[in-house]
């Protein structure tokens, strides 16, 4: 299992980006979270098989139908405890 932390910028708040990300993560078997940040970006934590995490990272550039993703920056991430679900916050 690998984990990444991604910051997604653009029009990604108020456009169902987090919920659509949760749905995509569920289909890929990914655990983690998608959380709005005060600066208007969304932080995505994704943990799972390498191929699934890579697929989600690629999908983040697409996003929800109403979103307009401008940038996605992902770095390796080691959570203090492995996530048990995919949480939207």
C-alpha positions, 0 to 999 in steps of 0.5 A, a space after each residue: 500500500 502506498 499513500 499520497 497527499 495531493 493539493 488540488 487547485 482551481 474551481 474545486 470547492 462548491 462543485 461536488 469535487 470532494 464527493 465525486 472524488 470519494 466515489 472514484 476512490 471507492 471504485 478504485 478501492 482507495 482509502 483516505 480523505 478529501 477536505 476543503 482548505 481555507 485557501 480554496 484548494 482541496 487536500 486529498 489523501 489517497 492510500 491503496 495499491 500503487 496502480 489505483 493511487 496513480 489512477 486517482 491522481 490522474 483522475 484528479 486532473 479531470 475532477 467533477 463535471 462542474 470543477 475546473 482543475 488548474 493544478 494537482 501537486 502530489 507527494 508521498 505521505 505516511 499517515 500516523 494511522 492507515 485510514 479505514 474509510 474514505 472521508 469527505 470533510 
